[in-house]
Amino acid sequence: MAIGADGRPVISLYDNTTNPDQTVQFHLQLMRCSDIACSSSSTVLVDNDGDVGQFNSIAIRANGMPVLAYRDATNGQLKFAFCEDVACTTSEFKIIDPSHVEVILGF
């Protein structure tokens, strides 16, 4: 969780929802609270390219845009999603050298 420039909580989460057909999805999502008390929120899908989103963390950059770091279990990579707007409806992705993932994340 991080606090956005507007004072509202912003939360990154790993979604492992089981669908009605019993398939499971593993996605990275971002939840933005509608107010400081987080009485309601909206959630956007940030990355759904395989099993992504484990061990995620979030920070707010100086420009107010969230950045998320997380594990891509499908490809064994550490990825960053740089949100291109405050709501994170679009992101730019960067992959960190796969040989360093275990060292950085501690597994």
PyMOL commands that place a pseudoatom at each C-alpha (Angstrom):
pseudoatom trace, name=CA, resn=MET, resi=1, chain=A, elem=C, hetatm=0, pos=[0.000, 0.000, 0.000]
pseudoatom trace, name=CA, resn=ALA, resi=2, chain=A, elem=C, hetatm=0, pos=[1.075, 3.580, -0.670]
pseudoatom trace, name=CA, resn=ILE, resi=3, chain=A, elem=C, hetatm=0, pos=[-0.551, 6.966, -0.229]
pseudoatom trace, name=CA, resn=GLY, resi=4, chain=A, elem=C, hetatm=0, pos=[-1.207, 8.861, -3.446]
pseudoatom trace, name=CA, resn=ALA, resi=5, chain=A, elem=C, hetatm=0, pos=[-0.491, 12.555, -3.922]
pseudoatom trace, name=CA, resn=ASP, resi=6, chain=A, elem=C, hetatm=0, pos=[-4.189, 13.195, -3.202]
pseudoatom trace, name=CA, resn=GLY, resi=7, chain=A, elem=C, hetatm=0, pos=[-3.941, 11.440, 0.190]
pseudoatom trace, name=CA, resn=ARG, resi=8, chain=A, elem=C, hetatm=0, pos=[-5.936, 8.384, -0.920]
pseudoatom trace, name=CA, resn=PRO, resi=9, chain=A, elem=C, hetatm=0, pos=[-4.577, 4.856, -0.398]
pseudoatom trace, name=CA, resn=VAL, resi=10, chain=A, elem=C, hetatm=0, pos=[-3.381, 2.952, -3.464]
pseudoatom trace, name=CA, resn=ILE, resi=11, chain=A, elem=C, hetatm=0, pos=[-2.955, -0.816, -3.090]
pseudoatom trace, name=CA, resn=SER, resi=12, chain=A, elem=C, hetatm=0, pos=[-1.262, -3.363, -5.348]
pseudoatom trace, name=CA, resn=LEU, resi=13, chain=A, elem=C, hetatm=0, pos=[-2.605, -6.902, -5.182]
pseudoatom trace, name=CA, resn=TYR, resi=14, chain=A, elem=C, hetatm=0, pos=[-2.103, -10.368, -6.592]
pseudoatom trace, name=CA, resn=ASP, resi=15, chain=A, elem=C, hetatm=0, pos=[-5.456, -11.680, -7.823]
pseudoatom trace, name=CA, resn=ASN, resi=16, chain=A, elem=C, hetatm=0, pos=[-5.782, -15.460, -7.891]
pseudoatom trace, name=CA, resn=THR, resi=17, chain=A, elem=C, hetatm=0, pos=[-9.496, -15.704, -8.544]
pseudoatom trace, name=CA, resn=THR, resi=18, chain=A, elem=C, hetatm=0, pos=[-11.156, -19.031, -9.368]
pseudoatom trace, name=CA, resn=ASN, resi=19, chain=A, elem=C, hetatm=0, pos=[-13.630, -18.562, -12.216]
pseudoatom trace, name=CA, resn=PRO, resi=20, chain=A, elem=C, hetatm=0, pos=[-17.021, -20.335, -12.468]
pseudoatom trace, name=CA, resn=ASP, resi=21, chain=A, elem=C, hetatm=0, pos=[-15.474, -22.818, -14.936]
pseudoatom trace, name=CA, resn=GLN, resi=22, chain=A, elem=C, hetatm=0, pos=[-12.830, -23.653, -12.263]
pseudoatom trace, name=CA, resn=THR, resi=23, chain=A, elem=C, hetatm=0, pos=[-9.970, -22.024, -14.169]
pseudoatom trace, name=CA, resn=VAL, resi=24, chain=A, elem=C, hetatm=0, pos=[-7.770, -19.782, -12.061]
pseudoatom trace, name=CA, resn=GLN, resi=25, chain=A, elem=C, hetatm=0, pos=[-6.367, -16.431, -13.113]
pseudoatom trace, name=CA, resn=PHE, resi=26, chain=A, elem=C, hetatm=0, pos=[-3.207, -14.948, -11.625]
pseudoatom trace, name=CA, resn=HIS, resi=27, chain=A, elem=C, hetatm=0, pos=[-3.069, -11.213, -12.307]
pseudoatom trace, name=CA, resn=LEU, resi=28, chain=A, elem=C, hetatm=0, pos=[-1.573, -8.030, -10.917]
pseudoatom trace, name=CA, resn=GLN, resi=29, chain=A, elem=C, hetatm=0, pos=[-4.173, -5.412, -10.020]
pseudoatom trace, name=CA, resn=LEU, resi=30, chain=A, elem=C, hetatm=0, pos=[-4.165, -1.927, -8.540]
pseudoatom trace, name=CA, resn=MET, resi=31, chain=A, elem=C, hetatm=0, pos=[-6.905, -0.677, -6.225]
pseudoatom trace, name=CA, resn=ARG, resi=32, chain=A, elem=C, hetatm=0, pos=[-7.477, 3.058, -5.710]
pseudoatom trace, name=CA, resn=CYS, resi=33, chain=A, elem=C, hetatm=0, pos=[-9.568, 4.218, -2.793]
pseudoatom trace, name=CA, resn=SER, resi=34, chain=A, elem=C, hetatm=0, pos=[-12.248, 6.797, -3.547]
pseudoatom trace, name=CA, resn=ASP, resi=35, chain=A, elem=C, hetatm=0, pos=[-11.478, 8.757, -0.365]
pseudoatom trace, name=CA, resn=ILE, resi=36, chain=A, elem=C, hetatm=0, pos=[-8.967, 8.858, 2.494]
pseudoatom trace, name=CA, resn=ALA, resi=37, chain=A, elem=C, hetatm=0, pos=[-11.058, 6.432, 4.584]
pseudoatom trace, name=CA, resn=CYS, resi=38, chain=A, elem=C, hetatm=0, pos=[-11.286, 4.012, 1.628]
pseudoatom trace, name=CA, resn=SER, resi=39, chain=A, elem=C, hetatm=0, pos=[-15.064, 3.677, 1.976]
pseudoatom trace, name=CA, resn=SER, resi=40, chain=A, elem=C, hetatm=0, pos=[-15.149, 2.491, -1.642]
pseudoatom trace, name=CA, resn=SER, resi=41, chain=A, elem=C, hetatm=0, pos=[-12.605, 1.769, -4.328]
pseudoatom trace, name=CA, resn=SER, resi=42, chain=A, elem=C, hetatm=0, pos=[-12.001, 0.933, -7.957]
pseudoatom trace, name=CA, resn=THR, resi=43, chain=A, elem=C, hetatm=0, pos=[-9.695, -1.775, -9.259]
pseudoatom trace, name=CA, resn=VAL, resi=44, chain=A, elem=C, hetatm=0, pos=[-7.834, -1.977, -12.561]
pseudoatom trace, name=CA, resn=LEU, resi=45, chain=A, elem=C, hetatm=0, pos=[-5.985, -4.855, -14.150]
pseudoatom trace, name=CA, resn=VAL, resi=46, chain=A, elem=C, hetatm=0, pos=[-2.326, -3.892, -14.529]
pseudoatom trace, name=CA, resn=ASP, resi=47, chain=A, elem=C, hetatm=0, pos=[-0.768, -7.085, -15.937]
pseudoatom trace, name=CA, resn=ASN, resi=48, chain=A, elem=C, hetatm=0, pos=[-2.374, -10.387, -16.934]
pseudoatom trace, name=CA, resn=ASP, resi=49, chain=A, elem=C, hetatm=0, pos=[0.371, -11.919, -19.058]
pseudoatom trace, name=CA, resn=GLY, resi=50, chain=A, elem=C, hetatm=0, pos=[0.623, -15.327, -17.351]
pseudoatom trace, name=CA, resn=ASP, resi=51, chain=A, elem=C, hetatm=0, pos=[1.033, -15.855, -13.609]
pseudoatom trace, name=CA, resn=VAL, resi=52, chain=A, elem=C, hetatm=0, pos=[2.062, -12.341, -12.628]
pseudoatom trace, name=CA, resn=GLY, resi=53, chain=A, elem=C, hetatm=0, pos=[1.832, -10.245, -9.484]
pseudoatom trace, name=CA, resn=GLN, resi=54, chain=A, elem=C, hetatm=0, pos=[3.379, -12.340, -6.740]
pseudoatom trace, name=CA, resn=PHE, resi=55, chain=A, elem=C, hetatm=0, pos=[5.472, -10.550, -4.114]
pseudoatom trace, name=CA, resn=ASN, resi=56, chain=A, elem=C, hetatm=0, pos=[4.309, -7.136, -5.316]
pseudoatom trace, name=CA, resn=SER, resi=57, chain=A, elem=C, hetatm=0, pos=[5.146, -3.759, -3.857]
pseudoatom trace, name=CA, resn=ILE, resi=58, chain=A, elem=C, hetatm=0, pos=[4.046, -0.254, -4.742]
pseudoatom trace, name=CA, resn=ALA, resi=59, chain=A, elem=C, hetatm=0, pos=[5.435, 3.253, -4.479]
pseudoatom trace, name=CA, resn=ILE, resi=60, chain=A, elem=C, hetatm=0, pos=[4.281, 6.650, -5.676]
pseudoatom trace, name=CA, resn=ARG, resi=61, chain=A, elem=C, hetatm=0, pos=[6.774, 8.528, -7.851]
pseudoatom trace, name=CA, resn=ALA, resi=62, chain=A, elem=C, hetatm=0, pos=[7.384, 12.271, -7.554]
pseudoatom trace, name=CA, resn=ASN, resi=63, chain=A, elem=C, hetatm=0, pos=[5.024, 12.834, -10.510]
pseudoatom trace, name=CA, resn=GLY, resi=64, chain=A, elem=C, hetatm=0, pos=[2.180, 11.155, -8.567]
pseudoatom trace, name=CA, resn=MET, resi=65, chain=A, elem=C, hetatm=0, pos=[2.126, 8.020, -10.721]
pseudoatom trace, name=CA, resn=PRO, resi=66, chain=A, elem=C, hetatm=0, pos=[2.306, 4.592, -9.079]
pseudoatom trace, name=CA, resn=VAL, resi=67, chain=A, elem=C, hetatm=0, pos=[5.108, 2.146, -9.874]
pseudoatom trace, name=CA, resn=LEU, resi=68, chain=A, elem=C, hetatm=0, pos=[4.765, -1.531, -9.027]
pseudoatom trace, name=CA, resn=ALA, resi=69, chain=A, elem=C, hetatm=0, pos=[7.460, -4.185, -8.684]
pseudoatom trace, name=CA, resn=TYR, resi=70, chain=A, elem=C, hetatm=0, pos=[6.395, -7.841, -8.857]
pseudoatom trace, name=CA, resn=ARG, resi=71, chain=A, elem=C, hetatm=0, pos=[7.312, -11.375, -9.853]
pseudoatom trace, name=CA, resn=ASP, resi=72, chain=A, elem=C, hetatm=0, pos=[6.345, -12.884, -13.182]
pseudoatom trace, name=CA, resn=ALA, resi=73, chain=A, elem=C, hetatm=0, pos=[6.227, -16.562, -12.153]
pseudoatom trace, name=CA, resn=THR, resi=74, chain=A, elem=C, hetatm=0, pos=[5.500, -17.738, -15.702]
pseudoatom trace, name=CA, resn=ASN, resi=75, chain=A, elem=C, hetatm=0, pos=[8.766, -16.349, -17.066]
pseudoatom trace, name=CA, resn=GLY, resi=76, chain=A, elem=C, hetatm=0, pos=[10.839, -16.229, -13.862]
pseudoatom trace, name=CA, resn=GLN, resi=77, chain=A, elem=C, hetatm=0, pos=[11.293, -12.466, -14.118]
pseudoatom trace, name=CA, resn=LEU, resi=78, chain=A, elem=C, hetatm=0, pos=[11.166, -9.416, -11.899]
pseudoatom trace, name=CA, resn=LYS, resi=79, chain=A, elem=C, hetatm=0, pos=[8.993, -6.812, -13.592]
pseudoatom trace, name=CA, resn=PHE, resi=80, chain=A, elem=C, hetatm=0, pos=[8.152, -3.182, -13.018]
pseudoatom trace, name=CA, resn=ALA, resi=81, chain=A, elem=C, hetatm=0, pos=[4.926, -1.534, -14.144]
pseudoatom trace, name=CA, resn=PHE, resi=82, chain=A, elem=C, hetatm=0, pos=[5.270, 2.239, -14.464]
pseudoatom trace, name=CA, resn=CYS, resi=83, chain=A, elem=C, hetatm=0, pos=[1.720, 3.628, -14.462]
pseudoatom trace, name=CA, resn=GLU, resi=84, chain=A, elem=C, hetatm=0, pos=[1.172, 6.272, -17.119]
pseudoatom trace, name=CA, resn=ASP, resi=85, chain=A, elem=C, hetatm=0, pos=[-1.716, 7.897, -15.242]
pseudoatom trace, name=CA, resn=VAL, resi=86, chain=A, elem=C, hetatm=0, pos=[-2.794, 8.140, -11.602]
pseudoatom trace, name=CA, resn=ALA, resi=87, chain=A, elem=C, hetatm=0, pos=[-5.474, 5.450, -12.038]
pseudoatom trace, name=CA, resn=CYS, resi=88, chain=A, elem=C, hetatm=0, pos=[-2.941, 3.138, -13.753]
pseudoatom trace, name=CA, resn=THR, resi=89, chain=A, elem=C, hetatm=0, pos=[-5.218, 2.403, -16.708]
pseudoatom trace, name=CA, resn=THR, resi=90, chain=A, elem=C, hetatm=0, pos=[-2.082, 2.080, -18.874]
pseudoatom trace, name=CA, resn=SER, resi=91, chain=A, elem=C, hetatm=0, pos=[1.438, 1.089, -17.906]
pseudoatom trace, name=CA, resn=GLU, resi=92, chain=A, elem=C, hetatm=0, pos=[4.918, 0.776, -19.327]
pseudoatom trace, name=CA, resn=PHE, resi=93, chain=A, elem=C, hetatm=0, pos=[6.614, -2.491, -18.363]
pseudoatom trace, name=CA, resn=LYS, resi=94, chain=A, elem=C, hetatm=0, pos=[10.302, -3.112, -17.681]
pseudoatom trace, name=CA, resn=ILE, resi=95, chain=A, elem=C, hetatm=0, pos=[11.895, -6.507, -17.095]
pseudoatom trace, name=CA, resn=ILE, resi=96, chain=A, elem=C, hetatm=0, pos=[14.886, -6.851, -14.794]
pseudoatom trace, name=CA, resn=ASP, resi=97, chain=A, elem=C, hetatm=0, pos=[17.643, -9.330, -15.689]
pseudoatom trace, name=CA, resn=PRO, resi=98, chain=A, elem=C, hetatm=0, pos=[16.131, -12.753, -14.885]
pseudoatom trace, name=CA, resn=SER, resi=99, chain=A, elem=C, hetatm=0, pos=[19.394, -13.986, -13.334]
pseudoatom trace, name=CA, resn=HIS, resi=100, chain=A, elem=C, hetatm=0, pos=[18.944, -11.487, -10.475]
pseudoatom trace, name=CA, resn=VAL, resi=101, chain=A, elem=C, hetatm=0, pos=[15.309, -12.245, -9.555]
pseudoatom trace, name=CA, resn=GLU, resi=102, chain=A, elem=C, hetatm=0, pos=[16.062, -14.806, -6.833]
pseudoatom trace, name=CA, resn=VAL, resi=103, chain=A, elem=C, hetatm=0, pos=[18.662, -12.523, -5.242]
pseudoatom trace, name=CA, resn=ILE, resi=104, chain=A, elem=C, hetatm=0, pos=[16.467, -9.410, -5.275]
pseudoatom trace, name=CA, resn=LEU, resi=105, chain=A, elem=C, hetatm=0, pos=[13.276, -11.088, -4.066]
pseudoatom trace, name=CA, resn=GLY, resi=106, chain=A, elem=C, hetatm=0, pos=[14.972, -13.543, -1.693]
pseudoatom trace, name=CA, resn=PHE, resi=107, chain=A, elem=C, hetatm=0, pos=[13.827, -16.890, -3.104]
for i in range(1, 107): cmd.bond("trace and resi %d" % i, "trace and resi %d" % (i + 1))
show_as sticks, trace
zoom trace
